[in-house]
Amino acid sequence: MIAVAAAGCGGSDEESKTISAYPSPGTPSASPVTRIALVGMDSEDPAQVTVTGSKSGDHEGQLKPLGPSTEGVTFTPDKPFKAQETVTVSIDGDVDIAGVDPGGEYRFKTASFRTDAALPPKVLPPESRIIKHETFHSRPDLEPPVVDIKKPAASGSGDGLMFMSPKVDGPMIFDDDGALVYYKPSTEAADFRTQTYNGQPVLTWWEGPFNAGGYTEGTNIIANDKYEEISRVLAGNGYQADLHEFKLTDHGSAYLTAYKTVLVDLTPWGGPKRGAVLDSIAQEVDIASGKVVWEWHSLGNVGLGETEIPFPTSPTEAFDYFHINSINEDKDGNIIISGRNTFSVLKVDKSTGKTIWKLGGKKSDFEMGKGTNFSYQHDALRQDDGTLTVFDNASTYGQEPTYPTSRGLVLDLDEENMTAELALKPFISPQKLLAPSQGNLQKLPNGNYLVGWGAQPWFTEYTPEGKVLYNGTYYARNSSYRVYRDPWTGIPSDDPAIATEDGGDNKVRVWMSWNGSTETASWRILAGPDEDNLKPVTTVDKDGFETGKTIRSHARFFAVEALDANGKSLGQSQPVSIGQQAGPEGTT
């Protein structure tokens, strides 16, 4: 029995208050180290809560506020729950729990995690990737993959810069010409993009080691416009953050994904009795407090029989039957979730965790119109106009494709008559690409659509009518999970970089760059007899990431100054002598 606080949430003369509880009522696979989130409960005057495990008994604990993003409290038990037990949560006072009969009580079950299971290796096609990297005199530590623009951006293409993160190569920003703007080297990252946090533009990405199984365990990063890390967002309740989604809300929280292998009896489907099944987990985490304010599990909400992939025969082969790969908040506050391996997109009631509808797959609630069926899909997003965009991979490794090419789909959903139709003609790559994994479809503010082709290292921008406005590829060691186009202003916190070389006959070659600066329009070269007496020599327009200029000078020391479009100084490099280079790592 726990007595955490005096009873609250309204007296007996008041109407009962309905709150939401997570893990949701009926969850069959909660973590044994889970906290219990009670969203909507008065954090200043919470009710008394009793938590009892069928194996572990009564649990003492504490109720504390969830955090700035969500009204409610979280119960932290004094000890973990036992695996495979039923947990009963009872709340005194006039409180009802969404998704259960009135009365202030609900139950969930804990899972038995499998640590000895692994996904089977993917059957990969022969390696044919072209790998090319750039080098720079002023930043020899940066070797980003070469971006090759096959069709230059045409009139009417979207505004902003391009964002991608080719796995082990690291996050990068480039312009319409393919010229590098920013690169973070030696960072295993995914889903690099701009978002908004506390009303300010930020960069976000997932960071951590990749594996060959299609899911990962790492950390979500938020950085400011100076490229400085300002927050790390972790999964809660004993899980590790997976790369497939990290989406910020406008009230200080973030949606993220996680995977965990649990013990499940697979004999009804011809599998082992002690089978290993990957539970796909969606969480919303309060960024400031790190507490989970919402949690959803595929197990208990999506049947194992809905999968489109074969059941395993080995007890140690992790069965990734659902494979969550996107989370999107719908306009009514409920949640859109994509399950790659069930060929379905779900709408989930956020307050209860119950499924409102399923689109596609074996148990679709929609009548699927011609050309609307998708498979192995990614990035299901509800748009402001009510359409749903989906990247239809139409293929996976070792299987026959369901369409000749991957496609970007824009779907009209009639939720009254439960029909799905194509809103636009599908977007197909000029190269007729078939992507067996990854990918995204971004609707741009001007109405265009950008497709990142996932496992195929390409990106393409289309008009709504399907005209190609922009198309390019990149020569990285790995593909980028998603590709985005977004406005961005970067103001690096470090100094510009410089390198010099003796050109003979009193000539000096100067190279200059500033990793991440979007406002530099030109460079002023300074020279002088010593580090403290440098004067302007010439000004040169910025030319791509690194600008080079040969000058005639008898000076011993040189520096460069970045100027904006109005000639205002933005920053100055460290001074160097001839043959030296100076950047964030110092002078060499």
MITI-882031 format. One line per field, with one value per residue (C-alpha): residue number from 1; residue in one letter; x, y negated, z negated. Coordinates in Angstrom, 1 decimal. Layout:
BEGIN
k <- (NUM|...) .
r <- (a|...) .
east <- (X|...) .
north <- (Y|...) .
up <- (Z|...) .
//
This chain:
BEGIN
k <- (1|2|3|4|5|6|7|8|9|10|11|12|13|14|15|16|17|18|19|20|21|22|23|24|25|26|27|28|29|30|31|32|33|34|35|36|37|38|39|40|41|42|43|44|45|46|47|48|49|50|51|52|53|54|55|56|57|58|59|60|61|62|63|64|65|66|67|68|69|70|71|72|73|74|75|76|77|78|79|80|81|82|83|84|85|86|87|88|89|90|91|92|93|94|95|96|97|98|99|100|101|102|103|104|105|106|107|108|109|110|111|112|113|114|115|116|117|118|119|120|121|122|123|124|125|126|127|128|129|130|131|132|133|134|135|136|137|138|139|140|141|142|143|144|145|146|147|148|149|150|151|152|153|154|155|156|157|158|159|160|161|162|163|164|165|166|167|168|169|170|171|172|173|174|175|176|177|178|179|180|181|182|183|184|185|186|187|188|189|190|191|192|193|194|195|196|197|198|199|200|201|202|203|204|205|206|207|208|209|210|211|212|213|214|215|216|217|218|219|220|221|222|223|224|225|226|227|228|229|230|231|232|233|234|235|236|237|238|239|240|241|242|243|244|245|246|247|248|249|250|251|252|253|254|255|256|257|258|259|260|261|262|263|264|265|266|267|268|269|270|271|272|273|274|275|276|277|278|279|280|281|282|283|284|285|286|287|288|289|290|291|292|293|294|295|296|297|298|299|300|301|302|303|304|305|306|307|308|309|310|311|312|313|314|315|316|317|318|319|320|321|322|323|324|325|326|327|328|329|330|331|332|333|334|335|336|337|338|339|340|341|342|343|344|345|346|347|348|349|350|351|352|353|354|355|356|357|358|359|360|361|362|363|364|365|366|367|368|369|370|371|372|373|374|375|376|377|378|379|380|381|382|383|384|385|386|387|388|389|390|391|392|393|394|395|396|397|398|399|400|401|402|403|404|405|406|407|408|409|410|411|412|413|414|415|416|417|418|419|420|421|422|423|424|425|426|427|428|429|430|431|432|433|434|435|436|437|438|439|440|441|442|443|444|445|446|447|448|449|450|451|452|453|454|455|456|457|458|459|460|461|462|463|464|465|466|467|468|469|470|471|472|473|474|475|476|477|478|479|480|481|482|483|484|485|486|487|488|489|490|491|492|493|494|495|496|497|498|499|500|501|502|503|504|505|506|507|508|509|510|511|512|513|514|515|516|517|518|519|520|521|522|523|524|525|526|527|528|529|530|531|532|533|534|535|536|537|538|539|540|541|542|543|544|545|546|547|548|549|550|551|552|553|554|555|556|557|558|559|560|561|562|563|564|565|566|567|568|569|570|571|572|573|574|575|576|577|578|579|580|581|582|583|584|585|586|587|588) .
r <- (m|i|a|v|a|a|a|g|c|g|g|s|d|e|e|s|k|t|i|s|a|y|p|s|p|g|t|p|s|a|s|p|v|t|r|i|a|l|v|g|m|d|s|e|d|p|a|q|v|t|v|t|g|s|k|s|g|d|h|e|g|q|l|k|p|l|g|p|s|t|e|g|v|t|f|t|p|d|k|p|f|k|a|q|e|t|v|t|v|s|i|d|g|d|v|d|i|a|g|v|d|p|g|g|e|y|r|f|k|t|a|s|f|r|t|d|a|a|l|p|p|k|v|l|p|p|e|s|r|i|i|k|h|e|t|f|h|s|r|p|d|l|e|p|p|v|v|d|i|k|k|p|a|a|s|g|s|g|d|g|l|m|f|m|s|p|k|v|d|g|p|m|i|f|d|d|d|g|a|l|v|y|y|k|p|s|t|e|a|a|d|f|r|t|q|t|y|n|g|q|p|v|l|t|w|w|e|g|p|f|n|a|g|g|y|t|e|g|t|n|i|i|a|n|d|k|y|e|e|i|s|r|v|l|a|g|n|g|y|q|a|d|l|h|e|f|k|l|t|d|h|g|s|a|y|l|t|a|y|k|t|v|l|v|d|l|t|p|w|g|g|p|k|r|g|a|v|l|d|s|i|a|q|e|v|d|i|a|s|g|k|v|v|w|e|w|h|s|l|g|n|v|g|l|g|e|t|e|i|p|f|p|t|s|p|t|e|a|f|d|y|f|h|i|n|s|i|n|e|d|k|d|g|n|i|i|i|s|g|r|n|t|f|s|v|l|k|v|d|k|s|t|g|k|t|i|w|k|l|g|g|k|k|s|d|f|e|m|g|k|g|t|n|f|s|y|q|h|d|a|l|r|q|d|d|g|t|l|t|v|f|d|n|a|s|t|y|g|q|e|p|t|y|p|t|s|r|g|l|v|l|d|l|d|e|e|n|m|t|a|e|l|a|l|k|p|f|i|s|p|q|k|l|l|a|p|s|q|g|n|l|q|k|l|p|n|g|n|y|l|v|g|w|g|a|q|p|w|f|t|e|y|t|p|e|g|k|v|l|y|n|g|t|y|y|a|r|n|s|s|y|r|v|y|r|d|p|w|t|g|i|p|s|d|d|p|a|i|a|t|e|d|g|g|d|n|k|v|r|v|w|m|s|w|n|g|s|t|e|t|a|s|w|r|i|l|a|g|p|d|e|d|n|l|k|p|v|t|t|v|d|k|d|g|f|e|t|g|k|t|i|r|s|h|a|r|f|f|a|v|e|a|l|d|a|n|g|k|s|l|g|q|s|q|p|v|s|i|g|q|q|a|g|p|e|g|t|t) .
east <- (0.0|1.3|0.0|1.6|-0.5|-3.8|-6.8|-7.5|-8.8|-12.1|-14.3|-17.3|-19.7|-17.8|-18.2|-15.5|-12.4|-11.2|-7.4|-5.3|-2.9|0.3|1.2|-2.3|-5.0|-4.5|-0.9|0.5|4.2|5.1|8.7|9.3|11.0|8.2|7.0|3.2|2.1|-1.3|-2.0|-4.6|-4.2|-3.8|0.0|-0.4|-3.2|-3.0|-5.2|-4.0|-2.7|-2.3|-0.1|0.1|1.9|0.5|4.0|5.8|3.1|2.4|4.6|5.5|6.6|6.4|4.1|5.8|4.8|5.3|7.0|6.2|4.7|1.9|-0.4|-0.2|2.0|4.2|4.4|7.9|7.8|10.3|11.3|10.9|8.0|8.4|8.5|5.2|3.0|-0.3|0.0|-3.2|-3.3|-6.1|-6.9|-9.0|-11.4|-13.6|-11.3|-12.0|-9.4|-9.9|-10.4|-11.7|-15.0|-15.6|-14.1|-10.4|-8.7|-6.9|-4.4|-1.5|1.0|4.8|7.0|9.8|12.6|14.8|18.4|19.6|17.6|18.8|17.3|18.3|20.9|19.5|20.0|21.7|22.3|25.9|27.6|27.6|27.7|30.1|31.9|33.5|34.4|35.4|38.5|39.3|42.5|41.1|39.2|41.3|39.2|36.1|35.6|31.8|30.4|30.1|26.6|25.9|23.0|21.7|18.8|19.5|16.7|14.2|12.0|9.3|11.4|11.1|13.1|15.7|18.7|19.0|19.5|20.6|22.7|24.3|24.8|28.5|29.4|27.6|24.9|25.3|23.6|24.1|22.6|20.8|24.1|25.2|27.8|28.4|27.1|27.6|29.1|29.4|32.1|32.4|28.9|26.7|23.4|19.9|16.9|18.9|16.5|15.3|12.5|11.2|11.9|10.8|9.8|13.3|14.6|16.9|18.6|17.7|19.0|19.3|22.9|24.3|25.8|23.9|23.3|22.3|18.9|16.9|16.5|18.9|19.6|20.9|20.2|18.2|20.0|18.8|21.2|20.8|21.6|25.2|25.4|25.7|24.0|21.3|19.5|19.7|16.4|16.3|13.6|12.1|10.9|14.0|14.0|16.6|15.8|15.6|16.4|13.1|11.4|12.2|9.5|9.2|5.9|5.0|4.6|8.0|7.8|9.0|7.7|10.3|10.5|12.0|12.1|12.4|12.5|10.0|9.1|5.9|4.3|4.4|3.0|-0.4|1.5|3.9|6.7|8.5|6.7|9.3|9.5|11.2|9.1|10.1|7.6|7.4|7.1|6.1|6.7|6.1|8.8|8.8|12.1|12.7|12.0|12.8|9.6|7.3|3.9|2.5|3.4|2.0|2.9|2.3|1.8|-1.8|-2.9|-1.7|-2.1|0.9|-1.2|-1.4|2.3|3.4|6.7|7.4|7.2|10.6|11.3|14.3|13.6|16.4|15.4|13.8|10.5|10.1|6.4|5.3|8.4|7.3|8.9|7.0|4.8|2.7|0.2|-3.1|-5.1|-7.4|-4.6|-4.6|-1.6|-0.8|1.7|3.3|4.0|6.3|6.0|2.1|1.8|-0.5|-0.9|-2.8|-4.7|-4.5|-6.6|-4.0|-6.0|-6.6|-4.1|-6.9|-6.9|-9.3|-8.7|-6.2|-5.3|-3.9|-2.7|-4.7|-7.3|-7.8|-10.8|-10.7|-11.7|-8.4|-8.8|-6.8|-3.1|-3.4|-2.1|1.4|4.0|7.1|6.2|7.7|6.9|3.1|2.2|-1.1|-0.9|-2.7|-5.1|-6.2|-4.4|-2.0|1.4|3.3|6.6|5.7|8.9|7.0|10.0|12.3|15.5|15.1|11.4|9.6|8.4|4.7|5.2|8.0|9.3|9.0|6.5|5.6|1.9|-0.6|-3.9|-7.4|-9.0|-12.8|-13.2|-17.0|-17.3|-14.0|-12.5|-8.9|-8.1|-5.1|-5.1|-2.3|-0.5|2.2|5.7|8.2|11.9|13.3|15.8|12.8|14.3|13.2|14.2|14.2|14.4|14.1|12.8|10.4|8.0|8.0|5.3|7.0|5.4|5.0|3.0|5.8|6.9|10.4|11.2|14.2|14.7|16.0|18.3|18.8|21.1|18.9|16.5|13.9|11.5|8.2|5.4|2.0|1.4|4.5|7.0|10.6|12.1|15.2|17.1|20.4|22.4|25.2|28.3|28.3|29.4|25.8|22.3|20.4|17.3|15.5|16.2|14.7|14.5|14.0|14.9|17.8|20.1|23.3|25.6|28.6|30.1|33.6|35.9|36.2|39.0|42.0|44.8|47.7|50.4|53.5|52.8|56.3|57.2|55.6|52.3|50.3|47.4|44.6|41.7|38.8|35.6|33.2|31.5|27.7|27.6|24.7|25.1|28.6|28.5|32.1|35.5|38.0|41.6|43.9|47.7|50.5|54.0|52.7|49.6|48.6|49.0|46.8|45.2|42.7|44.2|41.2|37.6|36.4|32.9|32.2|32.4|30.9|32.0|35.6|36.8|40.3|42.2|45.8|47.1|50.5|51.9|55.2|53.3|54.2|50.8|47.3|43.7|40.2|37.1|33.6|31.2|27.4|25.5|25.7|29.5|29.1|31.7|30.5|33.7|37.4|39.8|42.9|46.0|48.4|51.8|52.4|52.0|49.7|46.1|43.8|40.4|38.4|41.2|43.8|46.7|48.8) .
north <- (0.0|-3.5|-6.6|-9.3|-12.4|-13.4|-12.6|-15.3|-15.8|-17.1|-16.2|-14.0|-16.8|-17.4|-15.5|-12.8|-13.8|-11.6|-11.2|-9.1|-6.5|-5.1|-2.3|-2.2|0.0|3.6|3.2|6.7|5.8|2.9|2.6|4.0|0.8|-1.4|-4.5|-5.2|-8.4|-9.8|-12.6|-15.1|-14.5|-17.6|-17.8|-20.1|-18.1|-14.5|-11.7|-8.7|-6.0|-2.3|-0.1|3.7|6.4|9.9|11.2|8.3|7.2|3.6|0.9|-2.3|-5.2|-8.9|-11.1|-14.0|-16.4|-15.1|-18.3|-21.6|-20.1|-18.1|-18.5|-15.4|-13.3|-10.3|-7.5|-6.1|-2.7|-2.0|1.3|2.8|5.0|8.7|9.9|11.3|10.0|8.1|4.6|3.0|-0.7|-2.1|-5.8|-7.1|-9.9|-11.0|-10.0|-7.9|-6.4|-6.8|-3.4|-1.5|-1.3|-4.1|-3.5|-4.7|-1.3|0.4|3.1|3.7|6.6|6.5|8.3|10.7|9.2|11.4|10.4|13.4|12.7|11.1|10.2|12.4|10.9|9.0|10.4|7.5|7.1|6.8|3.6|1.1|-2.2|-4.9|-6.6|-10.1|-12.6|-16.2|-17.7|-21.3|-23.1|-25.2|-22.3|-19.1|-17.4|-17.6|-15.0|-15.1|-12.9|-14.6|-15.8|-15.6|-17.6|-16.0|-18.5|-22.0|-23.6|-25.1|-28.1|-27.4|-25.0|-25.3|-27.6|-26.6|-24.3|-20.5|-18.3|-14.7|-12.3|-9.4|-7.3|-7.0|-9.9|-12.3|-15.1|-17.6|-20.7|-21.7|-24.2|-23.8|-23.5|-20.7|-22.9|-22.0|-24.5|-22.4|-19.0|-17.2|-14.6|-11.1|-11.1|-8.1|-9.9|-9.7|-12.0|-15.2|-18.2|-21.5|-21.8|-24.4|-24.2|-26.9|-29.0|-29.0|-27.1|-24.2|-21.2|-17.7|-14.2|-10.7|-9.7|-6.3|-3.2|-1.5|2.2|4.4|5.2|2.1|0.8|-0.9|-2.2|-5.7|-9.3|-12.2|-15.5|-19.1|-21.8|-25.6|-27.9|-28.0|-24.2|-23.9|-20.9|-22.2|-19.0|-15.2|-13.4|-9.8|-7.2|-6.4|-3.4|-1.3|-1.7|-3.1|-5.7|-4.3|-6.3|-6.1|-9.1|-12.2|-14.8|-17.9|-19.3|-23.0|-22.5|-21.2|-17.4|-15.0|-11.9|-9.1|-5.4|-2.4|1.4|4.2|8.0|9.8|13.4|14.4|17.8|18.2|21.7|20.5|19.4|22.4|20.7|21.6|21.5|19.3|17.0|13.6|10.7|7.1|4.8|1.5|-1.4|-5.0|-7.5|-11.2|-12.5|-15.9|-17.4|-19.4|-16.6|-13.6|-11.9|-9.8|-11.5|-9.0|-5.5|-3.0|0.6|2.5|5.7|5.7|3.3|4.9|8.7|10.8|12.4|9.0|9.1|9.5|11.2|14.9|16.1|17.3|20.9|20.2|19.2|16.7|15.0|11.7|11.3|7.7|8.2|4.5|2.2|-1.3|-3.9|-7.2|-9.0|-12.0|-13.9|-14.3|-17.5|-16.2|-15.3|-11.6|-9.8|-8.4|-5.5|-3.6|0.1|1.1|4.9|4.9|2.7|0.5|-3.0|-3.3|-6.1|-5.7|-7.3|-9.1|-8.9|-5.2|-3.7|-2.0|-1.9|-4.3|-2.9|-1.0|-2.0|0.8|4.2|7.3|5.5|2.2|0.3|-1.6|-0.5|-1.0|-2.7|-1.9|-2.4|-3.2|0.0|-0.4|2.0|1.7|-2.0|-4.9|-8.4|-8.5|-12.1|-13.9|-17.2|-20.5|-19.9|-16.6|-14.4|-11.7|-11.4|-8.1|-6.9|-3.5|-1.5|1.3|3.6|5.0|7.1|10.6|10.2|9.6|5.9|5.1|2.3|1.8|-1.3|-3.0|-5.8|-9.0|-8.8|-11.5|-10.0|-11.4|-9.7|-9.8|-8.9|-9.1|-6.6|-4.9|-5.1|-5.9|-7.4|-8.9|-12.6|-13.1|-10.9|-8.9|-10.5|-8.1|-8.7|-9.7|-6.8|-4.4|-3.7|-0.8|-1.4|1.7|-0.4|-4.0|-7.0|-10.0|-12.3|-16.0|-18.4|-21.8|-25.2|-26.2|-23.0|-21.0|-17.6|-16.4|-12.7|-11.2|-7.8|-6.0|-3.1|-4.6|-7.7|-10.2|-13.1|-14.6|-17.6|-17.6|-20.0|-18.6|-17.7|-15.5|-17.7|-17.2|-20.5|-19.2|-15.9|-14.8|-12.0|-11.7|-9.4|-8.5|-5.3|-4.8|-6.0|-8.7|-7.6|-10.8|-13.9|-17.3|-20.8|-23.5|-27.2|-27.6|-30.4|-29.1|-31.3|-29.1|-29.7|-28.9|-31.0|-30.9|-28.7|-29.7|-28.0|-29.6|-28.4|-30.0|-30.6|-31.9|-35.3|-37.1|-35.3|-33.7|-31.3|-31.8|-29.4|-30.3|-28.7|-28.7|-25.5|-26.2|-29.9|-30.6|-34.4|-34.8|-36.6|-37.6|-37.4|-40.1|-39.0|-40.6|-40.7|-42.2|-41.9|-40.3|-38.9|-42.3|-44.4|-43.1|-45.3|-44.6|-43.5|-42.6|-41.3|-38.3|-36.9|-33.6|-30.7|-27.5|-26.0|-27.0|-30.1|-30.4|-33.5|-34.2|-37.5|-39.3|-40.2|-40.5|-40.0|-37.3|-36.8|-36.5|-36.2|-36.2|-38.0|-36.8|-39.5|-39.4|-40.8|-44.3|-44.1|-43.6|-41.6|-38.2|-36.7|-36.5|-33.6|-33.2|-34.7|-32.3|-32.5|-31.2|-27.4|-27.2|-26.3|-27.5|-26.2|-24.8|-22.4|-25.2|-26.2|-23.7) .
up <- (0.0|0.7|-0.8|1.3|0.6|-0.9|1.3|3.9|7.4|6.1|3.1|3.0|4.0|7.3|10.5|11.0|13.0|15.8|16.2|18.5|17.2|18.8|19.3|20.7|19.3|20.6|21.7|21.8|22.1|19.8|18.5|15.0|14.2|15.5|13.8|13.9|15.5|14.4|16.8|15.7|12.0|9.9|9.2|6.3|4.6|6.0|4.9|2.9|5.2|4.4|6.6|6.2|8.2|8.3|7.6|6.1|3.7|2.5|3.7|1.8|3.9|4.7|6.7|8.4|11.2|14.7|15.9|17.6|20.7|19.2|16.2|14.0|11.8|12.1|9.6|9.1|7.3|4.6|6.3|9.7|10.6|11.3|14.9|16.2|13.3|13.3|11.7|10.3|9.9|7.7|7.1|4.3|4.7|7.5|10.3|13.4|15.7|19.4|21.2|18.2|16.3|13.8|10.4|10.4|10.9|13.8|14.6|16.9|17.2|17.2|19.8|19.5|21.6|23.8|23.9|25.8|29.0|32.2|35.6|38.5|40.8|43.7|47.2|48.8|52.6|53.9|52.9|55.7|53.9|55.2|52.4|52.8|50.1|50.3|48.7|47.6|46.9|44.1|42.5|43.1|40.4|42.5|45.3|46.1|48.9|52.3|53.3|57.0|58.3|61.4|62.0|60.6|58.6|61.0|60.6|58.1|56.0|52.2|50.0|47.5|47.3|47.5|44.5|44.3|42.2|44.1|41.0|40.1|42.3|40.0|40.2|43.0|44.5|48.1|50.5|53.8|55.7|53.5|51.7|48.1|45.4|42.3|41.4|38.1|38.8|37.2|35.8|36.2|36.7|38.2|38.9|38.9|39.4|38.1|35.5|33.0|29.3|26.8|29.7|31.2|34.3|33.4|35.0|33.9|34.6|33.2|32.3|31.4|32.8|35.7|36.0|38.8|37.5|38.4|34.8|32.5|29.0|28.6|27.7|29.2|29.4|29.6|30.7|31.0|34.0|32.8|33.2|29.5|27.8|25.4|24.5|24.6|24.7|23.5|23.6|20.2|18.3|19.0|22.8|25.1|27.8|31.3|34.5|36.3|34.8|32.7|33.0|30.9|29.8|29.3|25.5|24.5|25.1|27.8|29.4|29.8|30.6|28.8|29.3|26.7|27.2|25.0|24.2|26.2|26.9|30.7|30.9|32.3|35.4|35.6|33.7|30.5|27.2|25.7|28.6|28.9|30.2|30.7|29.0|30.8|28.3|28.8|26.0|25.4|23.0|21.2|22.3|19.1|16.6|18.8|17.6|19.8|20.2|22.8|23.8|26.4|27.2|30.4|28.3|27.1|29.8|33.0|33.3|34.2|37.0|38.8|39.7|43.3|42.6|41.8|38.2|36.8|36.0|33.6|30.0|30.1|33.4|32.5|34.4|35.5|36.4|36.4|36.7|35.7|37.9|37.5|34.9|35.9|33.8|35.7|35.7|33.0|30.7|31.3|32.8|36.2|36.1|39.0|38.7|41.5|41.2|41.0|44.1|42.0|40.5|37.2|35.6|31.8|29.1|27.1|23.8|23.9|26.3|28.2|32.0|33.7|37.2|39.3|42.8|45.0|44.0|43.2|41.0|42.8|41.6|44.9|48.4|50.2|53.6|56.7|56.1|52.4|50.9|49.6|48.2|45.9|45.7|43.8|42.6|42.4|41.7|41.4|43.4|42.6|45.5|44.1|46.5|45.3|46.9|46.9|48.4|49.9|50.1|51.9|51.2|48.6|48.7|50.1|51.1|54.3|54.6|54.5|57.1|59.7|57.9|54.5|54.4|52.5|51.8|50.9|49.7|49.2|46.3|45.9|42.3|42.5|45.3|44.5|48.0|49.1|52.5|54.2|53.8|56.3|58.8|57.0|57.0|58.8|59.0|62.4|61.9|61.1|57.7|55.5|51.8|49.6|46.4|45.0|46.8|46.3|48.0|46.9|47.9|48.3|47.3|51.0|51.7|53.3|52.1|51.3|51.4|49.7|51.2|48.2|48.9|52.4|52.0|53.9|53.2|55.5|55.3|57.2|57.9|56.8|60.5|60.4|62.3|61.1|60.0|58.3|58.2|56.8|55.3|52.8|52.6|48.9|47.2|46.1|47.0|45.1|43.3|44.3|46.3|45.6|47.0|44.4|43.8|41.4|40.1|38.5|36.4|35.4|31.9|33.1|35.2|39.0|40.3|42.5|44.3|46.2|48.6|50.1|53.8|54.6|56.0|53.0|53.6|50.9|51.4|48.7|48.1|45.8|44.4|41.5|40.8|40.4|41.2|43.4|43.3|44.6|48.0|48.5|46.9|45.9|46.0|43.4|43.4|41.4|39.9|36.7|35.1|33.5|36.6|39.4|42.0|44.8|48.0|50.2|50.1|52.0|52.5|50.8|53.2|51.8|48.5|48.9|50.7|52.1|53.1|54.2|53.0|53.4|50.1|48.1|44.8|42.3|40.7|42.2|40.9|42.5|41.5|42.4|43.6|44.1|47.1|45.7|45.0|41.3|39.6|38.3|37.0|37.5|37.7|35.6|37.3|38.9|40.6|44.1|44.3|41.3|40.8|37.9|37.1|34.1|33.2|33.0|35.2|37.1) .
//
